[in-house]
Each structure stands twice: as structure tokens, then as C-alpha cells.
Amino acid sequence: MSQHTWRKSSRCQEGDACVHISVTGETVLLADCATPDPSAVVSAGRDSFLALIRMLKADNRSRAPLA
């Protein structure tokens, strides 16, 4: 069992099949299940993670709505 506290994405519709995040000091951990296998976790520094979120939000705003 992981020692990290994992939170489910607010964009998840139902179940545990969505992105989970754990913040530890200056590192952000990402996984696609509530109790991730340590070998399947992506880690990033806080600044890098925030840059990724900003880029995704900017890209999302630039896309046309689906019909």
C-alpha cells in the first residue's frame, strides 16, 4: 500500500479509472488508479506540473466546441 495520499481528479466521472494525484513537498505524483504500482507513477516538479496544467488549459480554450 502506498504511503502517499492520493486524490481523484475532479474531472473523473465515476469509479477509480481516472487520474489520481499526490503532492509531496516539491513533487507531484500522477497515476491512473487509486492505489498505484510504484513503477507506474509519473512524477514531476511542482513548477513543471503547473506549466503542464497551464498549457493544457490554454490548448483547451483554443479548441472549437464539439458539435
C-alpha positions in Angstrom: 0.0 0.0 0.0 1.3 3.5 -0.8 2.3 5.9 1.9 1.0 8.8 -0.3 -2.4 10.4 0.0 -4.0 10.1 -3.5 -6.8 12.3 -4.7 -9.0 11.6 -7.6 -9.3 14.2 -10.4 -12.3 16.5 -10.1 -13.0 15.7 -13.8 -13.5 12.0 -13.2 -17.0 10.7 -13.9 -17.1 7.6 -11.8 -15.0 4.7 -10.4 -11.2 4.7 -10.0 -10.4 4.6 -13.7 -9.2 8.2 -13.8 -6.1 10.3 -12.9 -5.1 10.4 -9.3 -2.6 12.9 -7.9 -0.4 13.1 -4.8 1.6 16.1 -3.8 4.7 15.5 -1.7 6.9 18.5 -0.9 8.1 19.8 -4.3 7.0 16.8 -6.3 3.7 16.0 -7.9 2.9 12.3 -8.5 0.3 11.1 -11.1 -1.2 7.7 -11.5 -4.3 6.2 -13.3 -5.5 4.3 -10.2 -6.2 5.0 -6.6 -3.5 2.6 -5.3 -0.8 2.8 -7.9 2.0 0.4 -8.6 5.1 2.5 -7.8 6.6 1.5 -11.2 3.6 3.1 -13.0 3.7 6.5 -11.3 4.8 9.7 -13.2 6.5 12.3 -11.1 7.2 16.0 -11.9 8.4 19.0 -10.0 5.7 21.5 -9.0 6.8 24.1 -11.5 6.8 21.6 -14.3 3.4 20.3 -13.3 1.9 23.8 -13.2 3.4 24.6 -16.6 1.7 21.4 -18.0 -1.7 22.4 -16.5 -1.4 25.9 -17.9 -0.5 24.5 -21.3 -3.5 22.1 -21.2 -5.9 24.8 -20.2 -4.7 27.2 -22.9 -4.9 24.4 -25.5 -8.4 23.5 -24.3 -9.6 27.1 -24.6 -8.3 27.3 -28.2 -10.3 24.3 -29.4 -13.7 24.7 -31.0 -16.6 23.2 -29.0 -17.8 19.8 -30.2 -21.0 19.8 -32.2 
